[in-house]
Amino acid sequence: MKPKHKVLIYNFLGFAGLFVLFRFILHLTLTIDSFYLAVISAIAASFLAPKFAITKIEGVEKIVMKWIFIKGFKIL
């Protein structure tokens, strides 16, 4: 599988997992409309999800991750 396809899948899984988790937790705690729950969950998930990208390091394409909870980039 090409690295850019892996990055796309990793970004989607990171966002989707957090979105479902936030939506479930907010549904249990708040009694607001479903649309607003989805909007709040999407904003929170997009802010807290790890971001994956491709970079060339020493001529080789590598996947790197940037996350709000770690400093700098992590090479995968």
All heavy atoms as a GROMACS GRO file, in nm:
protein
  617
    1MET      N    1   0.084  -0.117   0.000
    1MET     CA    2   0.000   0.000   0.000
    1MET      C    3   0.090   0.125   0.000
    1MET      O    4   0.189   0.130   0.072
    1MET     CB    5  -0.089  -0.002   0.125
    1MET     CG    6  -0.187   0.110   0.130
    1MET     SD    7  -0.291   0.116   0.278
    1MET     CE    8  -0.387  -0.030   0.260
    2LYS      N    9   0.053   0.224  -0.078
    2LYS     CA   10   0.131   0.346  -0.088
    2LYS      C   11   0.121   0.424   0.043
    2LYS      O   12   0.017   0.421   0.111
    2LYS     CB   13   0.080   0.433  -0.201
    2LYS     CG   14   0.107   0.375  -0.338
    2LYS     CD   15   0.062   0.471  -0.444
    2LYS     CE   16   0.092   0.416  -0.581
    2LYS     NZ   17   0.049   0.506  -0.687
    3PRO      N   18   0.226   0.496   0.078
    3PRO     CA   19   0.224   0.574   0.203
    3PRO      C   20   0.112   0.678   0.207
    3PRO      O   21   0.054   0.702   0.312
    3PRO     CB   22   0.361   0.641   0.206
    3PRO     CG   23   0.448   0.555   0.123
    3PRO     CD   24   0.359   0.496   0.017
    4LYS      N   25   0.079   0.738   0.093
    4LYS     CA   26  -0.026   0.840   0.097
    4LYS      C   27  -0.163   0.777   0.125
    4LYS      O   28  -0.249   0.841   0.185
    4LYS     CB   29  -0.028   0.924  -0.030
    4LYS     CG   30  -0.075   0.857  -0.155
    4LYS     CD   31  -0.073   0.958  -0.269
    4LYS     CE   32  -0.133   0.900  -0.393
    4LYS     NZ   33  -0.134   0.997  -0.502
    5HIS      N   34  -0.183   0.651   0.086
    5HIS     CA   35  -0.308   0.584   0.119
    5HIS      C   36  -0.312   0.548   0.267
    5HIS      O   37  -0.416   0.557   0.331
    5HIS     CB   38  -0.325   0.458   0.033
    5HIS     CG   39  -0.340   0.489  -0.112
    5HIS    ND1   40  -0.284   0.411  -0.209
    5HIS    CD2   41  -0.402   0.590  -0.177
    5HIS    CE1   42  -0.313   0.462  -0.328
    5HIS    NE2   43  -0.384   0.572  -0.310
    6LYS      N   44  -0.197   0.506   0.321
    6LYS     CA   45  -0.190   0.478   0.465
    6LYS      C   46  -0.220   0.603   0.546
    6LYS      O   47  -0.292   0.597   0.646
    6LYS     CB   48  -0.052   0.425   0.502
    6LYS     CG   49  -0.028   0.283   0.462
    6LYS     CD   50   0.109   0.238   0.512
    6LYS     CE   51   0.140   0.097   0.470
    6LYS     NZ   52   0.271   0.054   0.515
    7VAL      N   53  -0.164   0.716   0.505
    7VAL     CA   54  -0.186   0.842   0.575
    7VAL      C   55  -0.334   0.879   0.574
    7VAL      O   56  -0.390   0.921   0.675
    7VAL     CB   57  -0.099   0.954   0.512
    7VAL    CG1   58  -0.144   1.090   0.557
    7VAL    CG2   59   0.046   0.932   0.545
    8LEU      N   60  -0.398   0.861   0.461
    8LEU     CA   61  -0.541   0.890   0.450
    8LEU      C   62  -0.622   0.802   0.545
    8LEU      O   63  -0.712   0.851   0.615
    8LEU     CB   64  -0.587   0.870   0.306
    8LEU     CG   65  -0.732   0.904   0.274
    8LEU    CD1   66  -0.754   1.053   0.291
    8LEU    CD2   67  -0.766   0.861   0.134
    9ILE      N   68  -0.590   0.675   0.551
    9ILE     CA   69  -0.661   0.583   0.640
    9ILE      C   70  -0.634   0.616   0.786
    9ILE      O   71  -0.726   0.618   0.869
    9ILE     CB   72  -0.621   0.437   0.608
    9ILE    CG1   73  -0.678   0.398   0.472
    9ILE    CG2   74  -0.671   0.342   0.715
    9ILE    CD1   75  -0.628   0.266   0.419
   10TYR      N   76  -0.508   0.646   0.821
   10TYR     CA   77  -0.475   0.681   0.960
   10TYR      C   78  -0.547   0.809   1.004
   10TYR      O   79  -0.598   0.816   1.115
   10TYR     CB   80  -0.324   0.701   0.976
   10TYR     CG   81  -0.241   0.576   0.965
   10TYR    CD1   82  -0.106   0.583   0.934
   10TYR    CD2   83  -0.295   0.450   0.986
   10TYR    CE1   84  -0.028   0.470   0.924
   10TYR    CE2   85  -0.217   0.336   0.975
   10TYR     CZ   86  -0.084   0.346   0.945
   10TYR     OH   87  -0.008   0.234   0.936
   11ASN      N   88  -0.551   0.910   0.918
   11ASN     CA   89  -0.621   1.034   0.951
   11ASN      C   90  -0.770   1.008   0.972
   11ASN      O   91  -0.831   1.060   1.065
   11ASN     CB   92  -0.600   1.140   0.843
   11ASN     CG   93  -0.467   1.208   0.854
   11ASN    OD1   94  -0.415   1.230   0.963
   11ASN    ND2   95  -0.409   1.242   0.741
   12PHE      N   96  -0.828   0.927   0.884
   12PHE     CA   97  -0.970   0.897   0.897
   12PHE      C   98  -0.999   0.819   1.025
   12PHE      O   99  -1.094   0.852   1.098
   12PHE     CB  100  -1.020   0.817   0.777
   12PHE     CG  101  -1.161   0.769   0.794
   12PHE    CD1  102  -1.267   0.858   0.786
   12PHE    CD2  103  -1.189   0.637   0.821
   12PHE    CE1  104  -1.397   0.815   0.803
   12PHE    CE2  105  -1.318   0.593   0.839
   12PHE     CZ  106  -1.423   0.683   0.830
   13LEU      N  107  -0.919   0.717   1.054
   13LEU     CA  108  -0.943   0.637   1.174
   13LEU      C  109  -0.924   0.718   1.301
   13LEU      O  110  -1.000   0.701   1.398
   13LEU     CB  111  -0.852   0.514   1.175
   13LEU     CG  112  -0.884   0.407   1.071
   13LEU    CD1  113  -0.780   0.296   1.077
   13LEU    CD2  114  -1.023   0.352   1.092
   14GLY      N  115  -0.825   0.806   1.304
   14GLY     CA  116  -0.805   0.891   1.420
   14GLY      C  117  -0.922   0.984   1.443
   14GLY      O  118  -0.973   0.998   1.555
   15PHE      N  119  -0.969   1.047   1.336
   15PHE     CA  120  -1.083   1.137   1.348
   15PHE      C  121  -1.211   1.061   1.381
   15PHE      O  122  -1.286   1.099   1.471
   15PHE     CB  123  -1.103   1.216   1.218
   15PHE     CG  124  -1.226   1.302   1.219
   15PHE    CD1  125  -1.226   1.423   1.283
   15PHE    CD2  126  -1.343   1.259   1.158
   15PHE    CE1  127  -1.339   1.502   1.285
   15PHE    CE2  128  -1.457   1.335   1.160
   15PHE     CZ  129  -1.455   1.458   1.224
   16ALA      N  130  -1.237   0.953   1.310
   16ALA     CA  131  -1.362   0.879   1.328
   16ALA      C  132  -1.372   0.819   1.468
   16ALA      O  133  -1.479   0.822   1.530
   16ALA     CB  134  -1.375   0.770   1.223
   17GLY      N  135  -1.263   0.765   1.518
   17GLY     CA  136  -1.265   0.708   1.652
   17GLY      C  137  -1.297   0.811   1.758
   17GLY      O  138  -1.382   0.788   1.847
   18LEU      N  139  -1.232   0.926   1.751
   18LEU     CA  140  -1.260   1.031   1.848
   18LEU      C  141  -1.400   1.090   1.830
   18LEU      O  142  -1.468   1.122   1.928
   18LEU     CB  143  -1.156   1.141   1.839
   18LEU     CG  144  -1.019   1.106   1.895
   18LEU    CD1  145  -0.920   1.217   1.867
   18LEU    CD2  146  -1.027   1.079   2.043
   19PHE      N  147  -1.444   1.102   1.705
   19PHE     CA  148  -1.578   1.155   1.680
   19PHE      C  149  -1.685   1.066   1.743
   19PHE      O  150  -1.776   1.115   1.812
   19PHE     CB  151  -1.604   1.167   1.530
   19PHE     CG  152  -1.743   1.210   1.495
   19PHE    CD1  153  -1.780   1.342   1.503
   19PHE    CD2  154  -1.838   1.116   1.454
   19PHE    CE1  155  -1.908   1.382   1.472
   19PHE    CE2  156  -1.967   1.155   1.423
   19PHE     CZ  157  -2.002   1.289   1.431
   20VAL      N  158  -1.675   0.936   1.722
   20VAL     CA  159  -1.774   0.843   1.779
   20VAL      C  160  -1.768   0.846   1.931
   20VAL      O  161  -1.872   0.847   1.999
   20VAL     CB  162  -1.752   0.700   1.725
   20VAL    CG1  163  -1.834   0.599   1.799
   20VAL    CG2  164  -1.782   0.696   1.576
   21LEU      N  165  -1.649   0.850   1.987
   21LEU     CA  166  -1.633   0.855   2.132
   21LEU      C  167  -1.695   0.982   2.190
   21LEU      O  168  -1.774   0.975   2.287
   21LEU     CB  169  -1.485   0.848   2.169
   21LEU     CG  170  -1.452   0.856   2.317
   21LEU    CD1  171  -1.496   0.728   2.387
   21LEU    CD2  172  -1.305   0.881   2.336
   22PHE      N  173  -1.665   1.097   2.133
   22PHE     CA  174  -1.721   1.223   2.182
   22PHE      C  175  -1.872   1.228   2.164
   22PHE      O  176  -1.944   1.276   2.251
   22PHE     CB  177  -1.657   1.343   2.111
   22PHE     CG  178  -1.514   1.366   2.148
   22PHE    CD1  179  -1.424   1.411   2.054
   22PHE    CD2  180  -1.469   1.343   2.277
   22PHE    CE1  181  -1.292   1.433   2.087
   22PHE    CE2  182  -1.337   1.365   2.311
   22PHE     CZ  183  -1.248   1.410   2.217
   23ARG      N  184  -1.919   1.178   2.051
   23ARG     CA  185  -2.063   1.181   2.026
   23ARG      C  186  -2.138   1.095   2.129
   23ARG      O  187  -2.242   1.134   2.181
   23ARG     CB  188  -2.090   1.129   1.884
   23ARG     CG  189  -2.234   1.110   1.850
   23ARG     CD  190  -2.282   1.213   1.758
   23ARG     NE  191  -2.426   1.195   1.743
   23ARG     CZ  192  -2.491   1.218   1.634
   23ARG    NH1  193  -2.429   1.260   1.530
   23ARG    NH2  194  -2.619   1.202   1.630
   24PHE      N  195  -2.082   0.979   2.160
   24PHE     CA  196  -2.144   0.890   2.259
   24PHE      C  197  -2.143   0.954   2.398
   24PHE      O  198  -2.245   0.953   2.468
   24PHE     CB  199  -2.071   0.756   2.261
   24PHE     CG  200  -2.125   0.658   2.361
   24PHE    CD1  201  -2.248   0.598   2.340
   24PHE    CD2  202  -2.055   0.628   2.476
   24PHE    CE1  203  -2.300   0.508   2.431
   24PHE    CE2  204  -2.105   0.539   2.568
   24PHE     CZ  205  -2.228   0.479   2.546
   25ILE      N  206  -2.030   1.010   2.437
   25ILE     CA  207  -2.020   1.072   2.570
   25ILE      C  208  -2.113   1.193   2.580
   25ILE      O  209  -2.182   1.212   2.681
   25ILE     CB  210  -1.874   1.110   2.600
   25ILE    CG1  211  -1.791   0.984   2.620
   25ILE    CG2  212  -1.865   1.199   2.723
   25ILE    CD1  213  -1.642   1.009   2.631
   26LEU      N  214  -2.116   1.276   2.476
   26LEU     CA  215  -2.204   1.393   2.480
   26LEU      C  216  -2.350   1.354   2.479
   26LEU      O  217  -2.434   1.420   2.542
   26LEU     CB  218  -2.174   1.485   2.362
   26LEU     CG  219  -2.042   1.563   2.369
   26LEU    CD1  220  -2.019   1.639   2.240
   26LEU    CD2  221  -2.042   1.656   2.488
   27HIS      N  222  -2.384   1.246   2.410
   27HIS     CA  223  -2.522   1.199   2.407
   27HIS      C  224  -2.567   1.155   2.547
   27HIS      O  225  -2.682   1.176   2.584
   27HIS     CB  226  -2.538   1.085   2.308
   27HIS     CG  227  -2.676   1.030   2.302
   27HIS    ND1  228  -2.781   1.100   2.248
   27HIS    CD2  229  -2.729   0.913   2.345
   27HIS    CE1  230  -2.891   1.028   2.257
   27HIS    NE2  231  -2.861   0.913   2.315
   28LEU      N  232  -2.476   1.096   2.621
   28LEU     CA  233  -2.510   1.052   2.757
   28LEU      C  234  -2.521   1.168   2.855
   28LEU      O  235  -2.597   1.160   2.952
   28LEU     CB  236  -2.406   0.952   2.808
   28LEU     CG  237  -2.402   0.816   2.739
   28LEU    CD1  238  -2.288   0.733   2.796
   28LEU    CD2  239  -2.534   0.744   2.755
   29THR      N  240  -2.444   1.275   2.832
   29THR     CA  241  -2.439   1.383   2.930
   29THR      C  242  -2.530   1.501   2.897
   29THR      O  243  -2.578   1.568   2.989
   29THR     CB  244  -2.295   1.434   2.946
   29THR    OG1  245  -2.247   1.478   2.820
   29THR    CG2  246  -2.206   1.325   3.001
   30LEU      N  247  -2.552   1.530   2.771
   30LEU     CA  248  -2.630   1.647   2.731
   30LEU      C  249  -2.762   1.606   2.667
   30LEU      O  250  -2.773   1.499   2.607
   30LEU     CB  251  -2.551   1.733   2.631
   30LEU     CG  252  -2.418   1.788   2.679
   30LEU    CD1  253  -2.349   1.862   2.565
   30LEU    CD2  254  -2.437   1.881   2.797
   31THR      N  255  -2.859   1.693   2.678
   31THR     CA  256  -2.988   1.667   2.614
   31THR      C  257  -3.015   1.776   2.510
   31THR      O  258  -3.109   1.854   2.523
   31THR     CB  259  -3.101   1.666   2.719
   31THR    OG1  260  -3.099   1.791   2.789
   31THR    CG2  261  -3.084   1.553   2.817
   32ILE      N  262  -2.929   1.783   2.408
   32ILE     CA  263  -2.949   1.879   2.300
   32ILE      C  264  -2.974   1.803   2.171
   32ILE      O  265  -2.963   1.680   2.165
   32ILE     CB  266  -2.830   1.975   2.286
   32ILE    CG1  267  -2.699   1.900   2.259
   32ILE    CG2  268  -2.814   2.062   2.410
   32ILE    CD1  269  -2.580   1.991   2.233
   33ASP      N  270  -3.006   1.877   2.067
   33ASP     CA  271  -3.039   1.820   1.938
   33ASP      C  272  -2.921   1.740   1.880
   33ASP      O  273  -2.805   1.770   1.904
   33ASP     CB  274  -3.076   1.934   1.842
   33ASP     CG  275  -3.136   1.885   1.713
   33ASP    OD1  276  -3.196   1.776   1.713
   33ASP    OD2  277  -3.121   1.956   1.612
   34SER      N  278  -2.954   1.638   1.804
   34SER     CA  279  -2.854   1.548   1.746
   34SER      C  280  -2.757   1.622   1.654
   34SER      O  281  -2.638   1.589   1.648
   34SER     CB  282  -2.923   1.437   1.670
   34SER     OG  283  -2.832   1.355   1.607
   35PHE      N  284  -2.806   1.720   1.580
   35PHE     CA  285  -2.720   1.797   1.490
   35PHE      C  286  -2.610   1.870   1.567
   35PHE      O  287  -2.494   1.870   1.527
   35PHE     CB  288  -2.804   1.898   1.410
   35PHE     CG  289  -2.721   1.989   1.325
   35PHE    CD1  290  -2.662   1.943   1.209
   35PHE    CD2  291  -2.702   2.121   1.362
   35PHE    CE1  292  -2.586   2.028   1.130
   35PHE    CE2  293  -2.625   2.206   1.284
   35PHE     CZ  294  -2.568   2.160   1.168
   36TYR      N  295  -2.646   1.932   1.678
   36TYR     CA  296  -2.548   2.005   1.759
   36TYR      C  297  -2.448   1.911   1.825
   36TYR      O  298  -2.331   1.945   1.841
   36TYR     CB  299  -2.618   2.092   1.862
   36TYR     CG  300  -2.702   2.199   1.799
   36TYR    CD1  301  -2.840   2.202   1.816
   36TYR    CD2  302  -2.645   2.297   1.718
   36TYR    CE1  303  -2.918   2.299   1.757
   36TYR    CE2  304  -2.722   2.394   1.657
   36TYR     CZ  305  -2.857   2.396   1.677
   36TYR     OH  306  -2.934   2.492   1.618
   37LEU      N  307  -2.493   1.793   1.863
   37LEU     CA  308  -2.401   1.693   1.916
   37LEU      C  309  -2.296   1.656   1.811
   37LEU      O  310  -2.177   1.644   1.843
   37LEU     CB  311  -2.475   1.568   1.959
   37LEU     CG  312  -2.558   1.574   2.087
   37LEU    CD1  313  -2.633   1.444   2.107
   37LEU    CD2  314  -2.470   1.603   2.205
   38ALA      N  315  -2.339   1.639   1.689
   38ALA     CA  316  -2.247   1.604   1.581
   38ALA      C  317  -2.148   1.717   1.553
   38ALA      O  318  -2.029   1.692   1.530
   38ALA     CB  319  -2.324   1.569   1.455
   39VAL      N  320  -2.195   1.840   1.554
   39VAL     CA  321  -2.108   1.954   1.527
   39VAL      C  322  -2.003   1.969   1.637
   39VAL      O  323  -1.884   1.985   1.610
   39VAL     CB  324  -2.190   2.084   1.512
   39VAL    CG1  325  -2.100   2.206   1.511
   39VAL    CG2  326  -2.276   2.079   1.388
   40ILE      N  327  -2.046   1.961   1.762
   40ILE     CA  328  -1.952   1.971   1.874
   40ILE      C  329  -1.852   1.857   1.871
   40ILE      O  330  -1.731   1.877   1.892
   40ILE     CB  331  -2.029   1.973   2.008
   40ILE    CG1  332  -2.113   2.100   2.019
   40ILE    CG2  333  -1.934   1.961   2.126
   40ILE    CD1  334  -2.212   2.099   2.134
   41SER      N  335  -1.898   1.737   1.842
   41SER     CA  336  -1.809   1.621   1.834
   41SER      C  337  -1.709   1.635   1.720
   41SER      O  338  -1.591   1.599   1.735
   41SER     CB  339  -1.890   1.493   1.816
   41SER     OG  340  -1.975   1.473   1.924
   42ALA      N  341  -1.752   1.686   1.606
   42ALA     CA  342  -1.663   1.702   1.492
   42ALA      C  343  -1.555   1.806   1.520
   42ALA      O  344  -1.438   1.786   1.485
   42ALA     CB  345  -1.743   1.743   1.368
   43ILE      N  346  -1.592   1.914   1.584
   43ILE     CA  347  -1.493   2.017   1.617
   43ILE      C  348  -1.392   1.964   1.717
   43ILE      O  349  -1.270   1.982   1.701
   43ILE     CB  350  -1.563   2.144   1.669
   43ILE    CG1  351  -1.642   2.210   1.556
   43ILE    CG2  352  -1.462   2.241   1.730
   43ILE    CD1  353  -1.733   2.321   1.600
   44ALA      N  354  -1.439   1.897   1.821
   44ALA     CA  355  -1.349   1.842   1.922
   44ALA      C  356  -1.258   1.735   1.863
   44ALA      O  357  -1.138   1.731   1.891
   44ALA     CB  358  -1.430   1.786   2.039
   45ALA      N  359  -1.313   1.649   1.779
   45ALA     CA  360  -1.234   1.541   1.719
   45ALA      C  361  -1.130   1.597   1.622
   45ALA      O  362  -1.016   1.549   1.618
   45ALA     CB  363  -1.324   1.442   1.648
   46SER      N  364  -1.165   1.697   1.544
   46SER     CA  365  -1.068   1.753   1.450
   46SER      C  366  -0.955   1.826   1.523
   46SER      O  367  -0.842   1.831   1.475
   46SER     CB  368  -1.136   1.846   1.350
   46SER     OG  369  -1.188   1.959   1.416
   47PHE      N  370  -0.984   1.881   1.640
   47PHE     CA  371  -0.880   1.948   1.718
   47PHE      C  372  -0.789   1.850   1.790
   47PHE      O  373  -0.668   1.870   1.798
   47PHE     CB  374  -0.947   2.043   1.820
   47PHE     CG  375  -0.849   2.118   1.904
   47PHE    CD1  376  -0.770   2.217   1.849
   47PHE    CD2  377  -0.835   2.090   2.038
   47PHE    CE1  378  -0.679   2.287   1.927
   47PHE    CE2  379  -0.746   2.158   2.116
   47PHE     CZ  380  -0.667   2.257   2.061
   48LEU      N  381  -0.845   1.740   1.841
   48LEU     CA  382  -0.768   1.646   1.923
   48LEU      C  383  -0.712   1.526   1.848
   48LEU      O  384  -0.631   1.453   1.903
   48LEU     CB  385  -0.855   1.596   2.039
   48LEU     CG  386  -0.894   1.703   2.142
   48LEU    CD1  387  -0.990   1.644   2.244
   48LEU    CD2  388  -0.772   1.761   2.209
   49ALA      N  389  -0.755   1.503   1.725
   49ALA     CA  390  -0.707   1.386   1.650
   49ALA      C  391  -0.562   1.406   1.605
   49ALA      O  392  -0.522   1.517   1.571
   49ALA     CB  393  -0.796   1.362   1.529
   50PRO      N  394  -0.484   1.299   1.603
   50PRO     CA  395  -0.348   1.311   1.552
   50PRO      C  396  -0.350   1.335   1.400
   50PRO      O  397  -0.438   1.286   1.330
   50PRO     CB  398  -0.284   1.176   1.585
   50PRO     CG  399  -0.397   1.083   1.605
   50PRO     CD  400  -0.514   1.164   1.650
   51LYS      N  401  -0.252   1.411   1.352
   51LYS     CA  402  -0.242   1.442   1.210
   51LYS      C  403  -0.124   1.365   1.152
   51LYS      O  404  -0.014   1.369   1.204
   51LYS     CB  405  -0.219   1.591   1.188
   51LYS     CG  406  -0.314   1.685   1.261
   51LYS     CD  407  -0.456   1.670   1.220
   51LYS     CE  408  -0.546   1.777   1.278
   51LYS     NZ  409  -0.593   1.756   1.411
   52PHE      N  410  -0.147   1.295   1.043
   52PHE     CA  411  -0.044   1.218   0.976
   52PHE      C  412  -0.010   1.284   0.843
   52PHE      O  413  -0.098   1.340   0.778
   52PHE     CB  414  -0.091   1.075   0.952
   52PHE     CG  415  -0.114   0.997   1.078
   52PHE    CD1  416  -0.238   0.996   1.139
   52PHE    CD2  417  -0.012   0.926   1.136
   52PHE    CE1  418  -0.259   0.925   1.256
   52PHE    CE2  419  -0.032   0.854   1.252
   52PHE     CZ  420  -0.155   0.854   1.312
   53ALA      N  421   0.116   1.275   0.804
   53ALA     CA  422   0.161   1.333   0.677
   53ALA      C  423   0.278   1.252   0.624
   53ALA      O  424   0.336   1.170   0.696
   53ALA     CB  425   0.201   1.478   0.696
   54ILE      N  426   0.314   1.276   0.498
   54ILE     CA  427   0.428   1.210   0.436
   54ILE      C  428   0.538   1.314   0.418
   54ILE      O  429   0.512   1.427   0.378
   54ILE     CB  430   0.391   1.153   0.298
   54ILE    CG1  431   0.282   1.050   0.313
   54ILE    CG2  432   0.512   1.093   0.230
   54ILE    CD1  433   0.229   1.000   0.181
   55THR      N  434   0.660   1.274   0.450
   55THR     CA  435   0.774   1.361   0.428
   55THR      C  436   0.891   1.279   0.374
   55THR      O  437   0.897   1.158   0.398
   55THR     CB  438   0.814   1.435   0.556
   55THR    OG1  439   0.915   1.529   0.527
   55THR    CG2  440   0.860   1.340   0.663
   56LYS      N  441   0.979   1.345   0.302
   56LYS     CA  442   1.098   1.276   0.250
   56LYS      C  443   1.212   1.299   0.348
   56LYS      O  444   1.254   1.412   0.370
   56LYS     CB  445   1.136   1.326   0.112
   56LYS     CG  446   1.050   1.270   0.004
   56LYS     CD  447   1.117   1.286  -0.130
   56LYS     CE  448   1.030   1.215  -0.231
   56LYS     NZ  449   1.105   1.167  -0.342
   57ILE      N  450   1.260   1.191   0.406
   57ILE     CA  451   1.373   1.196   0.498
   57ILE      C  452   1.484   1.112   0.436
   57ILE      O  453   1.467   0.992   0.418
   57ILE     CB  454   1.334   1.144   0.637
   57ILE    CG1  455   1.223   1.229   0.696
   57ILE    CG2  456   1.455   1.140   0.729
   57ILE    CD1  457   1.167   1.179   0.826
   58GLU      N  458   1.595   1.178   0.404
   58GLU     CA  459   1.709   1.114   0.340
   58GLU      C  460   1.669   1.042   0.211
   58GLU      O  461   1.712   0.931   0.183
   58GLU     CB  462   1.777   1.017   0.437
   58GLU     CG  463   1.830   1.084   0.562
   58GLU     CD  464   1.880   0.986   0.666
   58GLU    OE1  465   1.872   0.863   0.643
   58GLU    OE2  466   1.925   1.032   0.770
   59GLY      N  467   1.579   1.103   0.134
   59GLY     CA  468   1.537   1.048   0.006
   59GLY      C  469   1.432   0.939   0.013
   59GLY      O  470   1.394   0.883  -0.088
   60VAL      N  471   1.385   0.906   0.133
   60VAL     CA  472   1.286   0.800   0.150
   60VAL      C  473   1.158   0.862   0.206
   60VAL      O  474   1.163   0.941   0.300
   60VAL     CB  475   1.338   0.691   0.248
   60VAL    CG1  476   1.234   0.584   0.269
   60VAL    CG2  477   1.468   0.631   0.196
   61GLU      N  478   1.043   0.827   0.148
   61GLU     CA  479   0.916   0.877   0.199
   61GLU      C  480   0.882   0.807   0.330
   61GLU      O  481   0.880   0.684   0.336
   61GLU     CB  482   0.804   0.854   0.098
   61GLU     CG  483   0.809   0.945  -0.021
   61GLU     CD  484   0.686   0.929  -0.108
   61GLU    OE1  485   0.618   0.825  -0.099
   61GLU    OE2  486   0.659   1.020  -0.187
   62LYS      N  487   0.857   0.886   0.433
   62LYS     CA  488   0.821   0.831   0.563
   62LYS      C  489   0.696   0.900   0.613
   62LYS      O  490   0.667   1.015   0.578
   62LYS     CB  491   0.935   0.850   0.663
   62LYS     CG  492   1.058   0.770   0.626
   62LYS     CD  493   1.150   0.758   0.742
   62LYS     CE  494   1.266   0.669   0.699
   62LYS     NZ  495   1.346   0.628   0.809
   63ILE      N  496   0.623   0.829   0.696
   63ILE     CA  497   0.501   0.882   0.756
   63ILE      C  498   0.538   0.946   0.890
   63ILE      O  499   0.607   0.884   0.971
   63ILE     CB  500   0.396   0.772   0.775
   63ILE    CG1  501   0.357   0.712   0.641
   63ILE    CG2  502   0.274   0.827   0.846
   63ILE    CD1  503   0.265   0.592   0.651
   64VAL      N  504   0.493   1.070   0.911
   64VAL     CA  505   0.517   1.138   1.038
   64VAL      C  506   0.382   1.172   1.100
   64VAL      O  507   0.281   1.186   1.032
   64VAL     CB  508   0.601   1.265   1.021
   64VAL    CG1  509   0.742   1.232   0.977
   64VAL    CG2  510   0.538   1.363   0.926
   65MET      N  511   0.382   1.183   1.234
   65MET     CA  512   0.260   1.213   1.307
   65MET      C  513   0.283   1.335   1.394
   65MET      O  514   0.385   1.347   1.460
   65MET     CB  515   0.221   1.095   1.396
   65MET     CG  516   0.096   1.121   1.477
   65MET     SD  517   0.058   0.990   1.594
   65MET     CE  518   0.180   1.019   1.719
   66LYS      N  519   0.187   1.426   1.396
   66LYS     CA  520   0.188   1.542   1.484
   66LYS      C  521   0.062   1.533   1.566
   66LYS      O  522  -0.047   1.510   1.516
   66LYS     CB  523   0.187   1.670   1.401
   66LYS     CG  524   0.173   1.795   1.481
   66LYS     CD  525   0.306   1.859   1.504
   66LYS     CE  526   0.287   1.995   1.566
   66LYS     NZ  527   0.339   2.000   1.700
   67TRP      N  528   0.079   1.548   1.698
   67TRP     CA  529  -0.036   1.539   1.787
   67TRP      C  530  -0.024   1.647   1.891
   67TRP      O  531   0.087   1.685   1.930
   67TRP     CB  532  -0.039   1.401   1.850
   67TRP     CG  533  -0.170   1.359   1.907
   67TRP    CD1  534  -0.293   1.413   1.883
   67TRP    CD2  535  -0.193   1.252   1.998
   67TRP    NE1  536  -0.390   1.346   1.951
   67TRP    CE2  537  -0.331   1.246   2.024
   67TRP    CE3  538  -0.111   1.161   2.061
   67TRP    CZ2  539  -0.387   1.154   2.109
   67TRP    CZ3  540  -0.168   1.069   2.145
   67TRP    CH2  541  -0.304   1.065   2.169
   68ILE      N  542  -0.133   1.694   1.940
   68ILE     CA  543  -0.134   1.802   2.037
   68ILE      C  544  -0.069   1.761   2.169
   68ILE      O  545  -0.016   1.845   2.241
   68ILE     CB  546  -0.278   1.853   2.058
   68ILE    CG1  547  -0.278   1.984   2.134
   68ILE    CG2  548  -0.363   1.752   2.128
   68ILE    CD1  549  -0.413   2.052   2.140
   69PHE      N  550  -0.067   1.632   2.200
   69PHE     CA  551  -0.015   1.585   2.328
   69PHE      C  552   0.133   1.546   2.325
   69PHE      O  553   0.188   1.510   2.428
   69PHE     CB  554  -0.098   1.465   2.377
   69PHE     CG  555  -0.242   1.501   2.398
   69PHE    CD1  556  -0.340   1.444   2.318
   69PHE    CD2  557  -0.280   1.590   2.496
   69PHE    CE1  558  -0.473   1.477   2.336
   69PHE    CE2  559  -0.412   1.625   2.515
   69PHE     CZ  560  -0.509   1.567   2.435
   70ILE      N  561   0.196   1.552   2.207
   70ILE     CA  562   0.340   1.525   2.201
   70ILE      C  563   0.410   1.644   2.137
   70ILE      O  564   0.351   1.716   2.056
   70ILE     CB  565   0.374   1.395   2.124
   70ILE    CG1  566   0.326   1.402   1.980
   70ILE    CG2  567   0.320   1.274   2.193
   70ILE    CD1  568   0.374   1.284   1.895
   71LYS      N  569   0.534   1.665   2.173
   71LYS     CA  570   0.610   1.777   2.120
   71LYS      C  571   0.685   1.733   1.995
   71LYS      O  572   0.750   1.629   1.996
   71LYS     CB  573   0.708   1.825   2.226
   71LYS     CG  574   0.778   1.953   2.191
   71LYS     CD  575   0.864   2.000   2.306
   71LYS     CE  576   0.931   2.130   2.269
   71LYS     NZ  577   1.012   2.180   2.381
   72GLY      N  578   0.673   1.808   1.889
   72GLY     CA  579   0.742   1.776   1.765
   72GLY      C  580   0.670   1.671   1.684
   72GLY      O  581   0.550   1.646   1.701
   73PHE      N  582   0.745   1.609   1.594
   73PHE     CA  583   0.690   1.507   1.505
   73PHE      C  584   0.742   1.370   1.546
   73PHE      O  585   0.855   1.357   1.591
   73PHE     CB  586   0.732   1.533   1.360
   73PHE     CG  587   0.671   1.657   1.303
   73PHE    CD1  588   0.740   1.777   1.303
   73PHE    CD2  589   0.544   1.653   1.249
   73PHE    CE1  590   0.684   1.890   1.251
   73PHE    CE2  591   0.487   1.766   1.196
   73PHE     CZ  592   0.556   1.886   1.196
   74LYS      N  593   0.659   1.268   1.528
   74LYS     CA  594   0.700   1.132   1.554
   74LYS      C  595   0.705   1.059   1.419
   74LYS      O  596   0.608   1.060   1.344
   74LYS     CB  597   0.601   1.063   1.647
   74LYS     CG  598   0.640   0.922   1.682
   74LYS     CD  599   0.543   0.862   1.781
   74LYS     CE  600   0.585   0.720   1.811
   74LYS     NZ  601   0.492   0.653   1.900
   75ILE      N  602   0.817   0.996   1.390
   75ILE     CA  603   0.832   0.924   1.264
   75ILE      C  604   0.782   0.782   1.281
   75ILE      O  605   0.823   0.712   1.374
   75ILE     CB  606   0.980   0.924   1.219
   75ILE    CG1  607   1.028   1.067   1.198
   75ILE    CG2  608   0.997   0.841   1.092
   75ILE    CD1  609   1.175   1.078   1.171
   76LEU      N  610   0.694   0.739   1.194
   76LEU     CA  611   0.639   0.604   1.203
   76LEU      C  612   0.710   0.511   1.109
   76LEU      O  613   0.759   0.542   1.009
   76LEU     CB  614   0.489   0.604   1.172
   76LEU     CG  615   0.405   0.691   1.264
   76LEU    CD1  616   0.260   0.686   1.220
   76LEU    CD2  617   0.415   0.644   1.407
   0.00000   0.00000   0.00000
